[in-house]
Amino acid sequence: MTDRPAIMIMQRHLAPLSAFLDGAYVVYRLWEGPPVEAEGDIRALVVAGEFPLDKALIERLPNLVHIACFTAGYEQIDVDWCRARELILSHAPGVNHEDVADHALALILASRRQIAAGDRQVRAGGWTSESKTITPSLKDQRVGVVGLGAIGEAVARRCQALRMTVSWWGPRARDAAWPMAPSLLDLARDSDILVVACRADDDNKGLISAEVIQALGPEGLLVNVARGQLVDEDALIQALKAGRLGGAALDVFEPEPTDPARWADVPNTVLTPHTAGATTQAVQAMLMLLLQNLDAGLNGRPLVTPIP
């Protein structure tokens, strides 16, 4: 027997957290098999917000009190359902938005200046004295930011510093240093680069629709550092293959990990494996919030960063 509270990590990619949790908690890992014998002991779940909750499992945990989301995003957590069961909910906001914005800018540069394509050209021996790649300058490129939260603002500041013109759209008006477009379609139509930086929820799945992609047009670049579910991926791939969209630079997909065969013959893409916010400093800050929230939640104190 042990006095340490029992918790369970739900997703395999969060396995490295075990090393930081084992000292204070009895740690179960769902992928090793549901701990049937310990269902009455588990008091907290550690989850990633982009994965749906296993509600059937939760219903079998009579002493569960806390769902601790390691990520800032919690779009797959049914907040109302959890609160109806008197579960407390925490997440890790405000620690990686600057890093995500850095990555968005890197995707813009990699695509517009053909950095990834240039790397492949050099390695394949395609660079000759007769060849010269000409790419557009970022100066005066029109950037539309979808969602002007912490990530969107950080993207806008970077783009403005690189002499790009910034505008934005979101579901609610707010004071901002940049003009707000009348609609998402207007933003796409008036942008050379459209950066998706908004929070995902049940109401905006497929927000970047075939119509929005068409409005961005054959010279336009779509950048997504938010969530894959925000983009109609089938419509995106069709538009890229048909030349109705100039390019796409994506860090997130639906589902994840994405099937590499899905992108094998899709032109004008730069793809990264959901790493925009995964810097050493950001992950350390997320870990600290997780530890603080678990300690508070399991000892009857107010959470440090509760899900609002």
Disulfide bonds with the S-S distance in Angstrom:
none
